[in-house]
Every structure is written in C-alpha cells, then in structure tokens.
Amino acid sequence: MPKYVIEREVEGAGQLSGADLQGISVKSCDVLQQLGPTIQWVESYVTGNKIFCVYIAPDESLIEQHARMGEFPITAIHEVKNVIDPTTAE
C-alpha cells in the first residue's frame, strides 16, 4: 500500500503544548477509527510552522477525507516512491 508524506502549514506548530498535541492526536485517531483499517497514521514531525505526517493509505482521497473530517489543513500530499537511509550506501 502506498505511503504518503502530508505537509500541513500550522502557524506556531513548534510552540504547541503537549496537551495541544495530545488533543490533535486524539482527534486524528478518532477520525481514523471511523474511516477503518485501510488508512494508517505512522508518525508526524512537528517543526516551527509545519507538521509533516506519514500515512499509509490506498490513495490520496482517503487522506483528504481524513483531513476534512478532522478539520486538519493540507498544504501538500507527496507519495513516497522510495526510502533511503545510511544502509542504502552499503
């Protein structure tokens, strides 16, 4: 199943409190439960003004539906074509 990186523009994301991040996580998990097992949230990276989320889903439309239901912004969706890391050099 395809993997995606979702870029979300969130002003002040890096200053969100632990409680704020927990609330976002709970909301996301609630929506994911409604959508069923074909979409999975892997992890997210919070930076100064953006959140980058990694999802596994059959297509972009399910990611967009998750965003609409959870009222999460989407700046861009990028399908992961390959993954490299230090072991790729071996």
N, C-alpha and C positions, 0 to 999 in steps of 0.2 A: 504494500500500500504506500502511496506517495507520502513524503514528509515535506512540510512547509515551514518557512520562517515568516511570521507575521510581524510587520513593523507597525507599531502604534505610537503616534505622536501624543504624548501626555505631558503637558507643561508641568514642570516641577516633580516629575516622577521620582527622581532621586531623593527627594525630600519627603516622600510618603512614609508615614509611620508604619511600624509593624502591624498595628491594628488596621490601618488602611489597606495594607497589602493582604492581610488575612481576609478582610471583607471582600476584596476583589476576587480572591481565590475561592471563597465560599460561593460567591455569585456565579463564577465561571463553572465550578463543579456542579452546581445545581442545574445550570443550563445543559451541561454535558450529559448529565443523568437523563434529562428529558429527551435529548437527541439520540441516545442509545449508544451502543458499543462501537459503532463504525468510525467515531471521531475520538481521538485521544490527545489530551494535553500532556506534553512531555516535560517541559520546563520553560521558564521565562527568565530573561535577563533585563534588569532594570538599570537604566543609565540616567543621565541628567534630565533629559526631556523626552525620553523614548522608552518603550518597553518592547523587547523582541521576544516573541513567543514561538516555541517549536511545537507543532502539531502534526499528528498523523491522521490523515483523512482520505477518503476516496477521491475527493475533488474539492476545488475552491468554494463551490456553492455551499457546502456544509459549514465551512469555516465562516463564510459570510452570514449564514443563518445564525450561527452561534453568536457572532458579533451583534447582530440585530437584536436577538433575544436578550442578550446581556447588556446591551447598550454600550458596547466596547468599540472604541474607534479603530479603524483600519486605515493606515497610510498606504501600505503596500503588502501584497502577498507574493512570496517568492517560493517556487517549488525547488526543493533541494535535488540537484542532479547527481552529485557525488559528495562524499565526505573524505577529507584528507586530514591526516594528523602526522606526528613525527614518525610513526611506523610506516607511512607511505614511502618514506625515503629508503627504507631497507630493501 
